[in-house]
Amino acid sequence: MFSRYGRTGLVLFGVALYGGPLLAGLARHGWAVLPVFAALFLLHAAATRKPNLSTAAGWAGLAIMVAIQAALVALAWGLGLVVAGLAGAVVLPLWAPLAITALAAGFGAWAWRDAAEMDVMLDSAIQALETLDDEGGLAAALDWPDPDPQVRTALDDTVETLRGLDKWNLAVIDPVVRKLERATGAAAFDAFYDIAGQDGDDNEPVVDFALLRYIASPNVLTWLVDRGEGGLAPQLLLDAPDPSVRAEARARVVDLLDAGAPRDQLPDGDRLALLARRYPGEGFEMLATNCPGD
C-alpha cells in the first residue's frame, strides 16, 4: 500500500492524472477531447482547493485554475502528439485515457479533500518534480533505486522486531532504531519513510513512531536537513491516528526549529493551526506561532 504523501504514491498519482491527455495525444485523438480533460483537471483542483465563490478573489482564483488546467492539458496532449510523430501512434479507444484521468481526479479529490493537506501534497509534488528534473526525469522516479542490500536487510530486521513487540514505548523503541543507525547511518531513511504513514487498517503506529525516533538522532537529522528533507517524516505524521506518534512528530518539528532548518522544510503554519483545532491541547498552537504560513 502507498501513503498519500510517499514518493511512490505521489508519482503514481501524477502519472495517472497527466497520463490521460498524454495517451490521448499518443493515440492522436482530436483536440475535441481537451475540454473534457480540462474539466476533469478543474474538478480535481476545485474539489481540493475549494475556492470561495462568494468573493471576487474566489472567482479570480477559479479563473486562474481554469487557465492553468487548460494549459496543462494542452501541454500533455501536445507532448503525446510529438512522441506519436517521432515513434508512431498507439491504438487506444477514446474512453481509455479519459477513464485513467477521471479515476485519478476522483481519487485525488477524495484523498486530498482537506485544503491544508493539499497544500502539503502540492509542495511535496513540486519538490518531487524538481528532483525528477535534477535526476533525469520521470523514468528515473518510476525506477527508484533499491537501497543497498545490507541496508535493506538491516531495515527488514528492524521492522520485523518492531512488529513483534507486544508493547512499545520510547524505552523499547530507541535501542531498536539506534541499532539500525549503527548499521546503516542515515541510509535507511528512504526505505523506512516509504513504509510509514499508511492509511486506515494498514497504519502501523509502532513503525511511524520508530521512524520519528530514528531521525531524532542528531546525525540523521543533520544529514536530512542538508539533503533538503528534514521535514518529510514530521509532516507525514503530524496528523497520524496515534497521539504518541503525533507528539513525536511535533518533537521533530521542534528539533528542526532548534537546528535552524530552512523555512521550506518546516510545516505550514496554516496547516498547524488547522491541526490545533482538530487536536486541542496537544501543542500544535505553539508550533503554529513558530512556523510560517502562506
C-alpha positions in Angstrom: 0.0 0.0 0.0 1.1 3.6 -0.7 1.0 6.5 1.7 -0.8 9.6 0.2 2.4 11.6 0.7 5.0 9.0 -0.1 7.2 9.4 -3.1 5.8 6.4 -4.9 2.2 7.4 -4.2 2.7 11.0 -5.5 4.5 9.8 -8.6 1.8 7.2 -9.5 -1.0 9.8 -8.9 0.8 12.3 -11.2 1.3 9.6 -13.8 -2.4 8.7 -13.8 -3.7 12.3 -13.8 -1.4 13.6 -16.5 -1.2 10.3 -18.4 -4.7 10.6 -19.8 -4.1 13.6 -22.1 -0.6 12.3 -22.9 -2.1 9.0 -24.0 -4.8 10.8 -26.0 -2.0 12.6 -27.8 -0.1 9.4 -28.4 -3.3 7.9 -29.9 -3.8 11.1 -32.0 -7.3 11.7 -30.6 -8.6 15.1 -31.8 -8.4 18.4 -29.9 -12.1 18.0 -29.0 -11.1 15.8 -26.1 -9.2 18.7 -24.5 -12.2 20.4 -22.8 -13.1 17.1 -21.2 -9.7 16.6 -19.7 -9.6 20.3 -18.7 -12.9 19.8 -16.9 -11.6 16.7 -15.1 -8.4 18.6 -14.0 -10.6 21.5 -12.9 -12.9 19.3 -10.9 -9.9 17.8 -9.1 -8.4 21.2 -8.4 -11.6 22.9 -7.3 -12.5 20.0 -5.0 -9.2 20.1 -3.3 -8.5 23.9 -3.3 -12.2 24.9 -2.7 -12.2 28.5 -3.9 -14.6 30.8 -2.1 -17.0 31.8 -4.9 -18.8 34.3 -2.6 -15.9 36.7 -3.1 -14.3 38.3 -6.2 -10.9 36.8 -5.1 -12.5 33.3 -5.2 -13.8 33.8 -8.7 -10.4 35.1 -9.8 -8.8 32.1 -8.2 -11.2 29.8 -10.2 -10.4 31.7 -13.4 -6.7 31.1 -12.8 -7.4 27.4 -12.1 -9.2 27.1 -15.4 -6.3 28.7 -17.3 -3.7 26.6 -15.6 -5.6 23.3 -16.1 -6.3 24.1 -19.8 -2.6 24.8 -20.3 -1.5 21.6 -18.5 -3.9 19.5 -20.6 -2.8 21.1 -23.8 0.9 20.6 -22.9 0.4 16.9 -22.1 -1.7 16.3 -25.2 0.8 18.2 -27.4 3.7 16.2 -25.9 1.8 13.0 -26.8 1.4 14.2 -30.3 5.1 14.9 -30.6 6.0 11.5 -29.3 3.5 9.9 -31.7 5.0 11.8 -34.6 8.5 10.5 -33.7 7.8 7.0 -32.6 4.4 6.2 -34.1 0.9 6.4 -32.7 -0.6 3.9 -30.3 -4.1 2.4 -30.8 -6.4 3.3 -27.9 -10.2 3.7 -27.6 -11.2 7.2 -26.7 -12.6 6.2 -23.3 -9.3 4.7 -22.0 -7.3 7.8 -21.4 -10.4 9.6 -20.2 -11.1 6.9 -17.7 -7.5 7.0 -16.4 -7.6 10.7 -15.7 -11.2 10.6 -14.3 -10.2 7.9 -11.8 -7.1 9.8 -10.8 -9.0 13.1 -10.5 -11.7 11.4 -8.4 -9.1 9.7 -6.1 -7.2 13.0 -5.7 -10.3 14.9 -4.9 -11.1 12.4 -2.2 -7.7 11.7 -0.8 -6.6 15.4 -0.6 -10.0 17.0 0.0 -8.6 18.9 3.0 -7.2 22.1 1.5 -4.4 22.4 4.1 -3.3 18.9 3.5 -3.5 19.6 -0.3 -1.0 22.4 0.2 1.4 19.9 1.7 0.8 17.5 -1.1 1.4 20.2 -3.7 4.6 21.3 -2.0 5.8 17.7 -1.9 4.8 17.2 -5.6 6.7 20.4 -6.6 9.7 19.2 -4.7 9.4 15.8 -6.3 9.2 17.3 -9.8 12.3 19.4 -9.1 14.1 16.3 -8.0 12.9 14.5 -11.2 14.3 17.3 -13.3 17.6 17.1 -11.5 17.9 13.4 -11.7 16.8 12.6 -15.2 13.0 12.8 -15.4 10.0 10.6 -14.8 11.7 7.4 -15.8 14.2 7.7 -13.0 11.4 8.2 -10.5 9.5 5.2 -11.7 12.7 3.2 -11.5 13.5 4.4 -7.9 16.7 2.6 -6.9 16.5 0.0 -4.3 18.6 0.6 -1.2 21.9 -1.2 -0.7 21.2 -4.9 0.2 22.8 -4.6 3.6 20.7 -1.5 4.3 17.5 -3.3 3.2 18.4 -6.4 5.4 19.0 -4.2 8.4 15.7 -2.3 7.9 13.8 -5.6 7.4 15.2 -6.9 10.6 14.3 -3.7 12.4 10.7 -3.7 11.1 10.3 -7.4 12.0 11.5 -6.6 15.5 9.1 -3.7 15.8 6.1 -5.7 14.5 6.9 -8.4 17.1 6.6 -6.1 20.1 3.7 -6.7 22.4 4.0 -3.3 24.0 6.1 -0.3 22.8 7.3 3.0 24.1 10.4 5.2 23.8 12.5 3.0 26.0 11.7 -0.1 23.9 11.9 1.6 20.5 15.2 3.6 20.9 17.5 0.6 21.3 16.0 -0.9 18.1 16.4 2.2 15.9 19.8 3.1 17.3 21.0 -0.4 16.3 19.6 0.4 12.8 21.5 3.7 12.8 24.8 1.9 13.8 24.3 -0.5 10.9 23.3 2.0 8.2 23.8 5.5 9.3 21.1 7.6 7.7 20.9 5.4 4.6 17.8 3.5 5.8 15.7 6.7 5.8 14.3 6.5 2.2 13.0 2.9 2.6 11.9 3.5 6.1 9.9 6.6 5.1 8.2 4.7 2.3 6.6 2.1 4.7 5.5 4.7 7.3 2.3 6.8 7.4 0.0 4.2 5.8 -3.7 4.9 5.9 -6.6 3.0 7.5 -6.1 -0.6 8.5 -2.6 -0.6 7.1 -1.4 2.0 9.6 1.3 0.8 12.0 1.9 3.2 14.8 4.9 1.4 16.0 6.6 1.8 12.6 5.6 5.5 12.4 6.9 6.1 16.0 10.2 4.3 15.2 10.8 6.3 12.1 10.5 9.5 14.1 12.8 8.2 16.8 15.3 7.1 14.0 15.5 10.7 12.7 15.7 12.1 16.3 19.4 11.2 16.1 21.3 14.5 15.5 23.5 12.8 12.9 20.5 11.5 10.9 18.5 14.8 11.2 21.5 16.9 10.2 22.0 14.6 7.1 18.4 15.0 6.2 18.4 18.8 6.6 21.5 19.0 4.4 19.7 16.9 1.8 16.6 19.2 2.0 14.4 16.5 3.5 14.4 17.3 7.2 10.7 17.9 7.3 9.5 14.9 5.3 8.8 12.5 8.2 7.3 15.0 10.7 5.0 16.5 8.0 3.9 13.0 7.0 3.0 12.0 10.6 1.7 15.2 12.3 -1.8 14.1 11.6 -1.2 10.4 12.5 -4.0 8.5 14.1 -2.0 7.6 17.2 -1.5 10.5 19.7 2.0 9.3 20.7 3.1 9.4 17.0 1.7 13.0 16.7 3.6 14.0 19.8 6.8 12.6 18.4 6.2 14.3 15.1 5.8 17.6 16.9 9.0 17.0 18.8 10.9 16.6 15.5 9.5 19.9 14.3 10.9 21.5 17.4 14.2 19.8 16.6 14.1 21.4 13.2 13.4 24.8 14.6 16.2 24.4 17.1 18.5 23.3 14.3 17.6 26.4 12.2 16.2 24.3 9.4 15.3 26.3 6.2 11.7 27.6 6.0 10.8 25.2 3.2 11.5 22.2 5.5 9.1 23.4 8.2 5.4 22.5 8.2 3.0 25.2 7.0 1.6 27.4 9.8 -1.9 27.3 8.4 -1.9 23.5 8.5 -0.6 23.6 12.1 -3.4 25.9 13.0 -5.9 23.5 11.5 -4.4 20.6 13.4 -4.6 22.7 16.6 -8.3 22.9 16.1 -8.5 19.2 15.4 -6.4 18.2 18.4 -6.9 20.8 21.0 -4.4 20.9 23.9 -1.7 18.8 22.1 0.7 21.7 21.4 0.0 22.5 17.8 -0.8 26.0 18.7 2.8 26.7 19.8 4.2 25.2 16.6 1.8 27.3 14.5 3.2 30.5 16.0 6.7 29.5 15.2 6.2 28.2 11.7 5.4 30.5 8.7 2.0 30.4 7.0 1.2 31.2 3.4 
